[in-house]
Amino acid sequence: MGGIGIWQLLIILVIVFMLFGTKRLRGLGGDLGSAIKGFKKAVSEEPAEKVEDKSDTDDTQTVEKVIEGESEKVDSKK
């Protein structure tokens, strides 16, 4: 009784089609879809760049640790 039924939704949909026309609604739907695609692409690209940056710094830290470890081994053999 308090909710919106299927018939009321259909009447609202018909009124919207009459006011705006199907062509304009189709254009709005396409614009909305491309905006969502762009947003998803931007969100998925950002963490990938951060992961690449993090892996570059980890490699240099690992190399430095190995070099320090090698120098300790050489010193202990003498």
N, CA, C, O and CB atoms as a CASP TS submission, in Angstrom:
PFRMAT TS
TARGET T0000
AUTHOR 0000-0000-0000
METHOD Language model
MODEL 1
PARENT N/A
ATOM      1  N   MET     1       0.815  -1.184   0.000  1.00  0.00           N
ATOM      2  CA  MET     1       0.000   0.000   0.000  1.00  0.00           C
ATOM      3  C   MET     1       0.868   1.262   0.000  1.00  0.00           C
ATOM      4  O   MET     1       0.549   2.233  -0.686  1.00  0.00           O
ATOM      5  CB  MET     1      -0.933  -0.009   1.199  1.00  0.00           C
ATOM      6  N   GLY     2       1.968   1.251   0.767  1.00  0.00           N
ATOM      7  CA  GLY     2       2.819   2.425   0.845  1.00  0.00           C
ATOM      8  C   GLY     2       3.909   2.442  -0.208  1.00  0.00           C
ATOM      9  O   GLY     2       4.514   3.486  -0.451  1.00  0.00           O
ATOM     10  N   GLY     3       4.177   1.292  -0.846  1.00  0.00           N
ATOM     11  CA  GLY     3       5.260   1.205  -1.820  1.00  0.00           C
ATOM     12  C   GLY     3       4.796   1.551  -3.220  1.00  0.00           C
ATOM     13  O   GLY     3       3.602   1.689  -3.486  1.00  0.00           O
ATOM     14  N   ILE     4       5.754   1.687  -4.098  1.00  0.00           N
ATOM     15  CA  ILE     4       5.448   1.968  -5.500  1.00  0.00           C
ATOM     16  C   ILE     4       5.314   0.634  -6.224  1.00  0.00           C
ATOM     17  O   ILE     4       6.207  -0.210  -6.152  1.00  0.00           O
ATOM     18  CB  ILE     4       6.554   2.869  -6.166  1.00  0.00           C
ATOM     19  N   GLY     5       4.204   0.451  -6.915  1.00  0.00           N
ATOM     20  CA  GLY     5       3.941  -0.782  -7.631  1.00  0.00           C
ATOM     21  C   GLY     5       4.495  -0.743  -9.044  1.00  0.00           C
ATOM     22  O   GLY     5       5.008   0.279  -9.501  1.00  0.00           O
ATOM     23  N   ILE     6       4.383  -1.875  -9.728  1.00  0.00           N
ATOM     24  CA  ILE     6       4.896  -2.000 -11.088  1.00  0.00           C
ATOM     25  C   ILE     6       4.125  -1.087 -12.045  1.00  0.00           C
ATOM     26  O   ILE     6       4.717  -0.518 -12.962  1.00  0.00           O
ATOM     27  CB  ILE     6       4.811  -3.462 -11.561  1.00  0.00           C
ATOM     28  N   TRP     7       2.826  -0.943 -11.845  1.00  0.00           N
ATOM     29  CA  TRP     7       2.028  -0.101 -12.736  1.00  0.00           C
ATOM     30  C   TRP     7       2.413   1.362 -12.593  1.00  0.00           C
ATOM     31  O   TRP     7       2.455   2.097 -13.580  1.00  0.00           O
ATOM     32  CB  TRP     7       0.536  -0.281 -12.450  1.00  0.00           C
ATOM     33  N   GLN     8       2.691   1.783 -11.380  1.00  0.00           N
ATOM     34  CA  GLN     8       3.097   3.173 -11.168  1.00  0.00           C
ATOM     35  C   GLN     8       4.454   3.442 -11.812  1.00  0.00           C
ATOM     36  O   GLN     8       4.668   4.512 -12.382  1.00  0.00           O
ATOM     37  CB  GLN     8       3.150   3.497  -9.663  1.00  0.00           C
ATOM     38  N   LEU     9       5.372   2.477 -11.727  1.00  0.00           N
ATOM     39  CA  LEU     9       6.677   2.622 -12.376  1.00  0.00           C
ATOM     40  C   LEU     9       6.536   2.697 -13.897  1.00  0.00           C
ATOM     41  O   LEU     9       7.221   3.486 -14.548  1.00  0.00           O
ATOM     42  CB  LEU     9       7.594   1.453 -11.991  1.00  0.00           C
ATOM     43  N   LEU    10       5.650   1.879 -14.458  1.00  0.00           N
ATOM     44  CA  LEU    10       5.425   1.912 -15.905  1.00  0.00           C
ATOM     45  C   LEU    10       4.846   3.255 -16.350  1.00  0.00           C
ATOM     46  O   LEU    10       5.234   3.781 -17.393  1.00  0.00           O
ATOM     47  CB  LEU    10       4.486   0.774 -16.321  1.00  0.00           C
ATOM     48  N   ILE    11       3.931   3.804 -15.577  1.00  0.00           N
ATOM     49  CA  ILE    11       3.350   5.109 -15.918  1.00  0.00           C
ATOM     50  C   ILE    11       4.425   6.191 -15.869  1.00  0.00           C
ATOM     51  O   ILE    11       4.482   7.049 -16.751  1.00  0.00           O
ATOM     52  CB  ILE    11       2.188   5.462 -14.956  1.00  0.00           C
ATOM     53  N   ILE    12       5.273   6.156 -14.847  1.00  0.00           N
ATOM     54  CA  ILE    12       6.371   7.129 -14.739  1.00  0.00           C
ATOM     55  C   ILE    12       7.320   6.989 -15.921  1.00  0.00           C
ATOM     56  O   ILE    12       7.773   7.990 -16.475  1.00  0.00           O
ATOM     57  CB  ILE    12       7.144   6.942 -13.410  1.00  0.00           C
ATOM     58  N   LEU    13       7.626   5.753 -16.312  1.00  0.00           N
ATOM     59  CA  LEU    13       8.512   5.503 -17.440  1.00  0.00           C
ATOM     60  C   LEU    13       7.926   6.056 -18.742  1.00  0.00           C
ATOM     61  O   LEU    13       8.649   6.650 -19.542  1.00  0.00           O
ATOM     62  CB  LEU    13       8.780   4.004 -17.578  1.00  0.00           C
ATOM     63  N   VAL    14       6.645   5.868 -18.955  1.00  0.00           N
ATOM     64  CA  VAL    14       5.989   6.390 -20.159  1.00  0.00           C
ATOM     65  C   VAL    14       6.039   7.917 -20.171  1.00  0.00           C
ATOM     66  O   VAL    14       6.291   8.521 -21.214  1.00  0.00           O
ATOM     67  CB  VAL    14       4.520   5.902 -20.236  1.00  0.00           C
ATOM     68  N   ILE    15       5.804   8.537 -19.026  1.00  0.00           N
ATOM     69  CA  ILE    15       5.852  10.002 -18.953  1.00  0.00           C
ATOM     70  C   ILE    15       7.260  10.512 -19.250  1.00  0.00           C
ATOM     71  O   ILE    15       7.422  11.505 -19.958  1.00  0.00           O
ATOM     72  CB  ILE    15       5.392  10.489 -17.562  1.00  0.00           C
ATOM     73  N   VAL    16       8.278   9.840 -18.714  1.00  0.00           N
ATOM     74  CA  VAL    16       9.667  10.244 -18.969  1.00  0.00           C
ATOM     75  C   VAL    16       9.991  10.116 -20.452  1.00  0.00           C
ATOM     76  O   VAL    16      10.637  10.996 -21.020  1.00  0.00           O
ATOM     77  CB  VAL    16      10.649   9.390 -18.133  1.00  0.00           C
ATOM     78  N   PHE    17       9.546   9.024 -21.088  1.00  0.00           N
ATOM     79  CA  PHE    17       9.782   8.858 -22.527  1.00  0.00           C
ATOM     80  C   PHE    17       9.093   9.956 -23.331  1.00  0.00           C
ATOM     81  O   PHE    17       9.635  10.437 -24.325  1.00  0.00           O
ATOM     82  CB  PHE    17       9.292   7.483 -22.994  1.00  0.00           C
ATOM     83  N   MET    18       7.911  10.345 -22.902  1.00  0.00           N
ATOM     84  CA  MET    18       7.183  11.395 -23.622  1.00  0.00           C
ATOM     85  C   MET    18       7.875  12.751 -23.462  1.00  0.00           C
ATOM     86  O   MET    18       7.908  13.543 -24.403  1.00  0.00           O
ATOM     87  CB  MET    18       5.729  11.481 -23.119  1.00  0.00           C
ATOM     88  N   LEU    19       8.417  13.017 -22.296  1.00  0.00           N
ATOM     89  CA  LEU    19       9.067  14.303 -22.054  1.00  0.00           C
ATOM     90  C   LEU    19      10.414  14.418 -22.765  1.00  0.00           C
ATOM     91  O   LEU    19      10.694  15.424 -23.417  1.00  0.00           O
ATOM     92  CB  LEU    19       9.257  14.513 -20.567  1.00  0.00           C
ATOM     93  N   PHE    20      11.234  13.397 -22.637  1.00  0.00           N
ATOM     94  CA  PHE    20      12.604  13.482 -23.139  1.00  0.00           C
ATOM     95  C   PHE    20      12.802  12.824 -24.495  1.00  0.00           C
ATOM     96  O   PHE    20      13.687  13.232 -25.247  1.00  0.00           O
ATOM     97  CB  PHE    20      13.535  12.862 -22.156  1.00  0.00           C
ATOM     98  N   GLY    21      12.024  11.845 -24.819  1.00  0.00           N
ATOM     99  CA  GLY    21      12.211  11.130 -26.074  1.00  0.00           C
ATOM    100  C   GLY    21      13.252  10.028 -25.912  1.00  0.00           C
ATOM    101  O   GLY    21      14.144  10.114 -25.068  1.00  0.00           O
ATOM    102  N   THR    22      13.122   9.004 -26.725  1.00  0.00           N
ATOM    103  CA  THR    22      14.019   7.852 -26.595  1.00  0.00           C
ATOM    104  C   THR    22      15.435   8.177 -27.046  1.00  0.00           C
ATOM    105  O   THR    22      16.397   7.623 -26.514  1.00  0.00           O
ATOM    106  CB  THR    22      13.484   6.678 -27.398  1.00  0.00           C
ATOM    107  N   LYS    23      15.571   9.069 -28.019  1.00  0.00           N
ATOM    108  CA  LYS    23      16.903   9.408 -28.522  1.00  0.00           C
ATOM    109  C   LYS    23      17.755  10.079 -27.445  1.00  0.00           C
ATOM    110  O   LYS    23      18.920   9.728 -27.260  1.00  0.00           O
ATOM    111  CB  LYS    23      16.789  10.323 -29.742  1.00  0.00           C
ATOM    112  N   ARG    24      17.180  11.026 -26.751  1.00  0.00           N
ATOM    113  CA  ARG    24      17.916  11.742 -25.711  1.00  0.00           C
ATOM    114  C   ARG    24      18.252  10.800 -24.544  1.00  0.00           C
ATOM    115  O   ARG    24      19.348  10.867 -23.988  1.00  0.00           O
ATOM    116  CB  ARG    24      17.095  12.956 -25.206  1.00  0.00           C
ATOM    117  N   LEU    25      17.313   9.930 -24.180  1.00  0.00           N
ATOM    118  CA  LEU    25      17.573   8.986 -23.092  1.00  0.00           C
ATOM    119  C   LEU    25      18.668   7.994 -23.479  1.00  0.00           C
ATOM    120  O   LEU    25      19.489   7.615 -22.644  1.00  0.00           O
ATOM    121  CB  LEU    25      16.287   8.235 -22.718  1.00  0.00           C
ATOM    122  N   ARG    26      18.678   7.574 -24.745  1.00  0.00           N
ATOM    123  CA  ARG    26      19.724   6.675 -25.217  1.00  0.00           C
ATOM    124  C   ARG    26      21.091   7.356 -25.138  1.00  0.00           C
ATOM    125  O   ARG    26      22.080   6.736 -24.748  1.00  0.00           O
ATOM    126  CB  ARG    26      19.434   6.221 -26.657  1.00  0.00           C
ATOM    127  N   GLY    27      21.135   8.629 -25.511  1.00  0.00           N
ATOM    128  CA  GLY    27      22.384   9.394 -25.433  1.00  0.00           C
ATOM    129  C   GLY    27      22.861   9.550 -23.998  1.00  0.00           C
ATOM    130  O   GLY    27      24.054   9.423 -23.720  1.00  0.00           O
ATOM    131  N   LEU    28      21.938   9.824 -23.088  1.00  0.00           N
ATOM    132  CA  LEU    28      22.302   9.942 -21.672  1.00  0.00           C
ATOM    133  C   LEU    28      22.822   8.614 -21.128  1.00  0.00           C
ATOM    134  O   LEU    28      23.773   8.582 -20.347  1.00  0.00           O
ATOM    135  CB  LEU    28      21.093  10.413 -20.844  1.00  0.00           C
ATOM    136  N   GLY    29      22.193   7.526 -21.546  1.00  0.00           N
ATOM    137  CA  GLY    29      22.650   6.204 -21.107  1.00  0.00           C
ATOM    138  C   GLY    29      24.053   5.899 -21.607  1.00  0.00           C
ATOM    139  O   GLY    29      24.872   5.345 -20.874  1.00  0.00           O
ATOM    140  N   GLY    30      24.330   6.260 -22.850  1.00  0.00           N
ATOM    141  CA  GLY    30      25.671   6.049 -23.410  1.00  0.00           C
ATOM    142  C   GLY    30      26.720   6.884 -22.702  1.00  0.00           C
ATOM    143  O   GLY    30      27.823   6.410 -22.426  1.00  0.00           O
ATOM    144  N   ASP    31      26.373   8.131 -22.408  1.00  0.00           N
ATOM    145  CA  ASP    31      27.303   9.004 -21.681  1.00  0.00           C
ATOM    146  C   ASP    31      27.578   8.474 -20.277  1.00  0.00           C
ATOM    147  O   ASP    31      28.715   8.493 -19.807  1.00  0.00           O
ATOM    148  CB  ASP    31      26.743  10.432 -21.599  1.00  0.00           C
ATOM    149  N   LEU    32      26.541   8.007 -19.624  1.00  0.00           N
ATOM    150  CA  LEU    32      26.702   7.458 -18.280  1.00  0.00           C
ATOM    151  C   LEU    32      27.569   6.199 -18.311  1.00  0.00           C
ATOM    152  O   LEU    32      28.421   6.004 -17.444  1.00  0.00           O
ATOM    153  CB  LEU    32      25.328   7.145 -17.659  1.00  0.00           C
ATOM    154  N   GLY    33      27.347   5.354 -19.306  1.00  0.00           N
ATOM    155  CA  GLY    33      28.145   4.136 -19.435  1.00  0.00           C
ATOM    156  C   GLY    33      29.614   4.428 -19.680  1.00  0.00           C
ATOM    157  O   GLY    33      30.479   3.784 -19.088  1.00  0.00           O
ATOM    158  N   SER    34      29.909   5.392 -20.544  1.00  0.00           N
ATOM    159  CA  SER    34      31.311   5.727 -20.814  1.00  0.00           C
ATOM    160  C   SER    34      31.965   6.378 -19.594  1.00  0.00           C
ATOM    161  O   SER    34      33.159   6.192 -19.359  1.00  0.00           O
ATOM    162  CB  SER    34      31.414   6.665 -22.030  1.00  0.00           C
ATOM    163  N   ALA    35      31.198   7.132 -18.826  1.00  0.00           N
ATOM    164  CA  ALA    35      31.746   7.728 -17.603  1.00  0.00           C
ATOM    165  C   ALA    35      32.097   6.650 -16.587  1.00  0.00           C
ATOM    166  O   ALA    35      33.127   6.740 -15.920  1.00  0.00           O
ATOM    167  CB  ALA    35      30.747   8.723 -16.991  1.00  0.00           C
ATOM    168  N   ILE    36      31.260   5.642 -16.466  1.00  0.00           N
ATOM    169  CA  ILE    36      31.533   4.546 -15.532  1.00  0.00           C
ATOM    170  C   ILE    36      32.752   3.756 -15.987  1.00  0.00           C
ATOM    171  O   ILE    36      33.581   3.373 -15.162  1.00  0.00           O
ATOM    172  CB  ILE    36      30.307   3.614 -15.409  1.00  0.00           C
ATOM    173  N   LYS    37      32.874   3.506 -17.295  1.00  0.00           N
ATOM    174  CA  LYS    37      34.050   2.800 -17.822  1.00  0.00           C
ATOM    175  C   LYS    37      35.329   3.575 -17.531  1.00  0.00           C
ATOM    176  O   LYS    37      36.330   2.996 -17.109  1.00  0.00           O
ATOM    177  CB  LYS    37      33.908   2.572 -19.335  1.00  0.00           C
ATOM    178  N   GLY    38      35.294   4.881 -17.756  1.00  0.00           N
ATOM    179  CA  GLY    38      36.462   5.720 -17.488  1.00  0.00           C
ATOM    180  C   GLY    38      36.841   5.703 -16.020  1.00  0.00           C
ATOM    181  O   GLY    38      38.024   5.668 -15.682  1.00  0.00           O
ATOM    182  N   PHE    39      35.849   5.726 -15.150  1.00  0.00           N
ATOM    183  CA  PHE    39      36.110   5.692 -13.713  1.00  0.00           C
ATOM    184  C   PHE    39      36.741   4.364 -13.312  1.00  0.00           C
ATOM    185  O   PHE    39      37.715   4.345 -12.559  1.00  0.00           O
ATOM    186  CB  PHE    39      34.813   5.922 -12.924  1.00  0.00           C
ATOM    187  N   LYS    40      36.199   3.257 -13.805  1.00  0.00           N
ATOM    188  CA  LYS    40      36.758   1.943 -13.479  1.00  0.00           C
ATOM    189  C   LYS    40      38.189   1.814 -13.989  1.00  0.00           C
ATOM    190  O   LYS    40      39.045   1.249 -13.309  1.00  0.00           O
ATOM    191  CB  LYS    40      35.888   0.829 -14.072  1.00  0.00           C
ATOM    192  N   LYS    41      38.446   2.335 -15.177  1.00  0.00           N
ATOM    193  CA  LYS    41      39.791   2.264 -15.750  1.00  0.00           C
ATOM    194  C   LYS    41      40.774   3.065 -14.908  1.00  0.00           C
ATOM    195  O   LYS    41      41.889   2.610 -14.651  1.00  0.00           O
ATOM    196  CB  LYS    41      39.789   2.779 -17.201  1.00  0.00           C
ATOM    197  N   ALA    42      40.371   4.245 -14.480  1.00  0.00           N
ATOM    198  CA  ALA    42      41.248   5.087 -13.659  1.00  0.00           C
ATOM    199  C   ALA    42      41.522   4.442 -12.313  1.00  0.00           C
ATOM    200  O   ALA    42      42.642   4.522 -11.809  1.00  0.00           O
ATOM    201  CB  ALA    42      40.629   6.471 -13.457  1.00  0.00           C
ATOM    202  N   VAL    43      40.534   3.813 -11.731  1.00  0.00           N
ATOM    203  CA  VAL    43      40.711   3.170 -10.429  1.00  0.00           C
ATOM    204  C   VAL    43      41.619   1.951 -10.563  1.00  0.00           C
ATOM    205  O   VAL    43      42.452   1.710  -9.690  1.00  0.00           O
ATOM    206  CB  VAL    43      39.347   2.762  -9.831  1.00  0.00           C
ATOM    207  N   SER    44      41.474   1.183 -11.634  1.00  0.00           N
ATOM    208  CA  SER    44      42.287  -0.025 -11.786  1.00  0.00           C
ATOM    209  C   SER    44      43.728   0.305 -12.174  1.00  0.00           C
ATOM    210  O   SER    44      44.623  -0.479 -11.859  1.00  0.00           O
ATOM    211  CB  SER    44      41.668  -0.946 -12.832  1.00  0.00           C
ATOM    212  N   GLU    45      43.989   1.419 -12.838  1.00  0.00           N
ATOM    213  CA  GLU    45      45.350   1.786 -13.233  1.00  0.00           C
ATOM    214  C   GLU    45      46.158   2.327 -12.068  1.00  0.00           C
ATOM    215  O   GLU    45      47.369   2.110 -12.025  1.00  0.00           O
ATOM    216  CB  GLU    45      45.314   2.812 -14.344  1.00  0.00           C
ATOM    217  N   GLU    46      45.551   3.012 -11.135  1.00  0.00           N
ATOM    218  CA  GLU    46      46.271   3.660 -10.044  1.00  0.00           C
ATOM    219  C   GLU    46      47.020   2.662  -9.160  1.00  0.00           C
ATOM    220  O   GLU    46      48.206   2.878  -8.907  1.00  0.00           O
ATOM    221  CB  GLU    46      45.306   4.461  -9.201  1.00  0.00           C
ATOM    222  N   PRO    47      46.404   1.591  -8.680  1.00  0.00           N
ATOM    223  CA  PRO    47      47.163   0.649  -7.852  1.00  0.00           C
ATOM    224  C   PRO    47      48.275  -0.059  -8.620  1.00  0.00           C
ATOM    225  O   PRO    47      49.299  -0.405  -8.029  1.00  0.00           O
ATOM    226  CB  PRO    47      46.230  -0.381  -7.264  1.00  0.00           C
ATOM    227  N   ALA    48      48.102  -0.281  -9.917  1.00  0.00           N
ATOM    228  CA  ALA    48      49.138  -0.940 -10.705  1.00  0.00           C
ATOM    229  C   ALA    48      50.404  -0.096 -10.729  1.00  0.00           C
ATOM    230  O   ALA    48      51.504  -0.642 -10.646  1.00  0.00           O
ATOM    231  CB  ALA    48      48.646  -1.205 -12.136  1.00  0.00           C
ATOM    232  N   GLU    49      50.275   1.212 -10.841  1.00  0.00           N
ATOM    233  CA  GLU    49      51.442   2.093 -10.837  1.00  0.00           C
ATOM    234  C   GLU    49      52.123   2.066  -9.477  1.00  0.00           C
ATOM    235  O   GLU    49      53.351   2.084  -9.400  1.00  0.00           O
ATOM    236  CB  GLU    49      51.039   3.531 -11.201  1.00  0.00           C
ATOM    237  N   LYS    50      51.347   2.023  -8.414  1.00  0.00           N
ATOM    238  CA  LYS    50      51.919   1.987  -7.070  1.00  0.00           C
ATOM    239  C   LYS    50      52.677   0.683  -6.841  1.00  0.00           C
ATOM    240  O   LYS    50      53.732   0.679  -6.206  1.00  0.00           O
ATOM    241  CB  LYS    50      50.817   2.155  -6.012  1.00  0.00           C
ATOM    242  N   VAL    51      52.140  -0.425  -7.357  1.00  0.00           N
ATOM    243  CA  VAL    51      52.807  -1.718  -7.203  1.00  0.00           C
ATOM    244  C   VAL    51      54.138  -1.711  -7.935  1.00  0.00           C
ATOM    245  O   VAL    51      55.126  -2.228  -7.414  1.00  0.00           O
ATOM    246  CB  VAL    51      51.917  -2.860  -7.723  1.00  0.00           C
ATOM    247  N   GLU    52      54.186  -1.132  -9.139  1.00  0.00           N
ATOM    248  CA  GLU    52      55.433  -1.064  -9.892  1.00  0.00           C
ATOM    249  C   GLU    52      56.463  -0.221  -9.161  1.00  0.00           C
ATOM    250  O   GLU    52      57.632  -0.598  -9.089  1.00  0.00           O
ATOM    251  CB  GLU    52      55.187  -0.499 -11.289  1.00  0.00           C
ATOM    252  N   ASP    53      56.044   0.915  -8.617  1.00  0.00           N
ATOM    253  CA  ASP    53      56.960   1.780  -7.880  1.00  0.00           C
ATOM    254  C   ASP    53      57.498   1.065  -6.648  1.00  0.00           C
ATOM    255  O   ASP    53      58.682   1.176  -6.331  1.00  0.00           O
ATOM    256  CB  ASP    53      56.263   3.084  -7.475  1.00  0.00           C
ATOM    257  N   LYS    54      56.645   0.344  -5.963  1.00  0.00           N
ATOM    258  CA  LYS    54      57.054  -0.362  -4.754  1.00  0.00           C
ATOM    259  C   LYS    54      58.045  -1.475  -5.088  1.00  0.00           C
ATOM    260  O   LYS    54      59.011  -1.682  -4.354  1.00  0.00           O
ATOM    261  CB  LYS    54      55.828  -0.938  -4.029  1.00  0.00           C
ATOM    262  N   SER    55      57.817  -2.188  -6.179  1.00  0.00           N
ATOM    263  CA  SER    55      58.713  -3.281  -6.543  1.00  0.00           C
ATOM    264  C   SER    55      60.092  -2.753  -6.931  1.00  0.00           C
ATOM    265  O   SER    55      61.096  -3.418  -6.674  1.00  0.00           O
ATOM    266  CB  SER    55      58.117  -4.099  -7.694  1.00  0.00           C
ATOM    267  N   ASP    56      60.162  -1.581  -7.540  1.00  0.00           N
ATOM    268  CA  ASP    56      61.456  -1.001  -7.887  1.00  0.00           C
ATOM    269  C   ASP    56      62.269  -0.685  -6.641  1.00  0.00           C
ATOM    270  O   ASP    56      63.471  -0.950  -6.618  1.00  0.00           O
ATOM    271  CB  ASP    56      61.265   0.263  -8.721  1.00  0.00           C
ATOM    272  N   THR    57      61.661  -0.138  -5.624  1.00  0.00           N
ATOM    273  CA  THR    57      62.389   0.201  -4.402  1.00  0.00           C
ATOM    274  C   THR    57      62.773  -1.057  -3.637  1.00  0.00           C
ATOM    275  O   THR    57      63.834  -1.094  -3.013  1.00  0.00           O
ATOM    276  CB  THR    57      61.548   1.125  -3.512  1.00  0.00           C
ATOM    277  N   ASP    58      61.937  -2.085  -3.672  1.00  0.00           N
ATOM    278  CA  ASP    58      62.264  -3.328  -2.979  1.00  0.00           C
ATOM    279  C   ASP    58      63.488  -3.993  -3.598  1.00  0.00           C
ATOM    280  O   ASP    58      64.310  -4.554  -2.873  1.00  0.00           O
ATOM    281  CB  ASP    58      61.071  -4.286  -3.011  1.00  0.00           C
ATOM    282  N   ASP    59      63.627  -3.944  -4.925  1.00  0.00           N
ATOM    283  CA  ASP    59      64.774  -4.548  -5.591  1.00  0.00           C
ATOM    284  C   ASP    59      66.069  -3.871  -5.170  1.00  0.00           C
ATOM    285  O   ASP    59      67.063  -4.549  -4.913  1.00  0.00           O
ATOM    286  CB  ASP    59      64.609  -4.474  -7.105  1.00  0.00           C
ATOM    287  N   THR    60      66.075  -2.560  -5.098  1.00  0.00           N
ATOM    288  CA  THR    60      67.305  -1.862  -4.723  1.00  0.00           C
ATOM    289  C   THR    60      67.654  -2.123  -3.269  1.00  0.00           C
ATOM    290  O   THR    60      68.833  -2.218  -2.928  1.00  0.00           O
ATOM    291  CB  THR    60      67.166  -0.359  -4.967  1.00  0.00           C
ATOM    292  N   GLN    61      66.661  -2.242  -2.410  1.00  0.00           N
ATOM    293  CA  GLN    61      66.933  -2.535  -1.007  1.00  0.00           C
ATOM    294  C   GLN    61      67.494  -3.942  -0.863  1.00  0.00           C
ATOM    295  O   GLN    61      68.390  -4.168  -0.050  1.00  0.00           O
ATOM    296  CB  GLN    61      65.659  -2.377  -0.162  1.00  0.00           C
ATOM    297  N   THR    62      66.983  -4.890  -1.639  1.00  0.00           N
ATOM    298  CA  THR    62      67.471  -6.260  -1.579  1.00  0.00           C
ATOM    299  C   THR    62      68.919  -6.326  -2.043  1.00  0.00           C
ATOM    300  O   THR    62      69.737  -7.012  -1.431  1.00  0.00           O
ATOM    301  CB  THR    62      66.594  -7.185  -2.432  1.00  0.00           C
ATOM    302  N   VAL    63      69.239  -5.620  -3.114  1.00  0.00           N
ATOM    303  CA  VAL    63      70.606  -5.610  -3.621  1.00  0.00           C
ATOM    304  C   VAL    63      71.543  -5.024  -2.575  1.00  0.00           C
ATOM    305  O   VAL    63      72.636  -5.549  -2.362  1.00  0.00           O
ATOM    306  CB  VAL    63      70.696  -4.811  -4.937  1.00  0.00           C
ATOM    307  N   GLU    64      71.135  -3.951  -1.924  1.00  0.00           N
ATOM    308  CA  GLU    64      71.978  -3.345  -0.900  1.00  0.00           C
ATOM    309  C   GLU    64      72.200  -4.304   0.257  1.00  0.00           C
ATOM    310  O   GLU    64      73.304  -4.370   0.797  1.00  0.00           O
ATOM    311  CB  GLU    64      71.356  -2.048  -0.395  1.00  0.00           C
ATOM    312  N   LYS    65      71.175  -5.046   0.647  1.00  0.00           N
ATOM    313  CA  LYS    65      71.315  -5.999   1.742  1.00  0.00           C
ATOM    314  C   LYS    65      72.277  -7.115   1.354  1.00  0.00           C
ATOM    315  O   LYS    65      73.102  -7.537   2.164  1.00  0.00           O
ATOM    316  CB  LYS    65      69.947  -6.582   2.131  1.00  0.00           C
ATOM    317  N   VAL    66      72.174  -7.591   0.124  1.00  0.00           N
ATOM    318  CA  VAL    66      73.063  -8.653  -0.331  1.00  0.00           C
ATOM    319  C   VAL    66      74.496  -8.151  -0.360  1.00  0.00           C
ATOM    320  O   VAL    66      75.408  -8.861   0.064  1.00  0.00           O
ATOM    321  CB  VAL    66      72.643  -9.161  -1.722  1.00  0.00           C
ATOM    322  N   ILE    67      74.703  -6.957  -0.845  1.00  0.00           N
ATOM    323  CA  ILE    67      76.056  -6.408  -0.913  1.00  0.00           C
ATOM    324  C   ILE    67      76.622  -6.239   0.486  1.00  0.00           C
ATOM    325  O   ILE    67      77.794  -6.537   0.715  1.00  0.00           O
ATOM    326  CB  ILE    67      76.065  -5.062  -1.661  1.00  0.00           C
ATOM    327  N   GLU    68      75.812  -5.766   1.428  1.00  0.00           N
ATOM    328  CA  GLU    68      76.287  -5.630   2.798  1.00  0.00           C
ATOM    329  C   GLU    68      76.618  -6.999   3.383  1.00  0.00           C
ATOM    330  O   GLU    68      77.613  -7.148   4.092  1.00  0.00           O
ATOM    331  CB  GLU    68      75.239  -4.915   3.665  1.00  0.00           C
ATOM    332  N   GLY    69      75.802  -7.981   3.093  1.00  0.00           N
ATOM    333  CA  GLY    69      76.051  -9.330   3.588  1.00  0.00           C
ATOM    334  C   GLY    69      77.327  -9.910   3.003  1.00  0.00           C
ATOM    335  O   GLY    69      78.068 -10.592   3.710  1.00  0.00           O
ATOM    336  N   GLU    70      77.597  -9.660   1.748  1.00  0.00           N
ATOM    337  CA  GLU    70      78.812 -10.145   1.110  1.00  0.00           C
ATOM    338  C   GLU    70      80.043  -9.501   1.735  1.00  0.00           C
ATOM    339  O   GLU    70      81.059 -10.165   1.945  1.00  0.00           O
ATOM    340  CB  GLU    70      78.774  -9.868  -0.395  1.00  0.00           C
ATOM    341  N   SER    71      79.952  -8.223   2.028  1.00  0.00           N
ATOM    342  CA  SER    71      81.108  -7.549   2.615  1.00  0.00           C
ATOM    343  C   SER    71      81.394  -8.094   4.009  1.00  0.00           C
ATOM    344  O   SER    71      82.554  -8.161   4.413  1.00  0.00           O
ATOM    345  CB  SER    71      80.876  -6.030   2.674  1.00  0.00           C
ATOM    346  N   GLU    72      80.367  -8.481   4.746  1.00  0.00           N
ATOM    347  CA  GLU    72      80.575  -9.062   6.069  1.00  0.00           C
ATOM    348  C   GLU    72      81.228 -10.435   5.944  1.00  0.00           C
ATOM    349  O   GLU    72      82.081 -10.789   6.758  1.00  0.00           O
ATOM    350  CB  GLU    72      79.239  -9.167   6.835  1.00  0.00           C
ATOM    351  N   LYS    73      80.839 -11.210   4.939  1.00  0.00           N
ATOM    352  CA  LYS    73      81.432 -12.524   4.741  1.00  0.00           C
ATOM    353  C   LYS    73      82.910 -12.394   4.401  1.00  0.00           C
ATOM    354  O   LYS    73      83.731 -13.166   4.896  1.00  0.00           O
ATOM    355  CB  LYS    73      80.695 -13.289   3.637  1.00  0.00           C
ATOM    356  N   VAL    74      83.251 -11.434   3.569  1.00  0.00           N
ATOM    357  CA  VAL    74      84.642 -11.224   3.180  1.00  0.00           C
ATOM    358  C   VAL    74      85.455 -10.800   4.398  1.00  0.00           C
ATOM    359  O   VAL    74      86.572 -11.281   4.586  1.00  0.00           O
ATOM    360  CB  VAL    74      84.748 -10.164   2.057  1.00  0.00           C
ATOM    361  N   ASP    75      84.913  -9.903   5.231  1.00  0.00           N
ATOM    362  CA  ASP    75      85.616  -9.441   6.420  1.00  0.00           C
ATOM    363  C   ASP    75      85.820 -10.580   7.417  1.00  0.00           C
ATOM    364  O   ASP    75      86.864 -10.646   8.067  1.00  0.00           O
ATOM    365  CB  ASP    75      84.848  -8.296   7.079  1.00  0.00           C
ATOM    366  N   SER    76      84.855 -11.465   7.548  1.00  0.00           N
ATOM    367  CA  SER    76      84.972 -12.531   8.533  1.00  0.00           C
ATOM    368  C   SER    76      85.964 -13.607   8.085  1.00  0.00           C
ATOM    369  O   SER    76      86.524 -14.305   8.931  1.00  0.00           O
ATOM    370  CB  SER    76      83.605 -13.155   8.792  1.00  0.00           C
ATOM    371  N   LYS    77      86.196 -13.758   6.787  1.00  0.00           N
ATOM    372  CA  LYS    77      87.149 -14.746   6.290  1.00  0.00           C
ATOM    373  C   LYS    77      88.582 -14.303   6.522  1.00  0.00           C
ATOM    374  O   LYS    77      89.468 -15.151   6.631  1.00  0.00           O
ATOM    375  CB  LYS    77      86.922 -15.002   4.812  1.00  0.00           C
ATOM    376  N   LYS    78      88.838 -13.007   6.600  1.00  0.00           N
ATOM    377  CA  LYS    78      90.207 -12.502   6.733  1.00  0.00           C
ATOM    378  C   LYS    78      90.722 -12.752   8.066  1.00  0.00           C
ATOM    379  O   LYS    78      91.862 -12.395   8.364  1.00  0.00           O
ATOM    380  CB  LYS    78      90.294 -11.057   6.440  1.00  0.00           C
TER
END
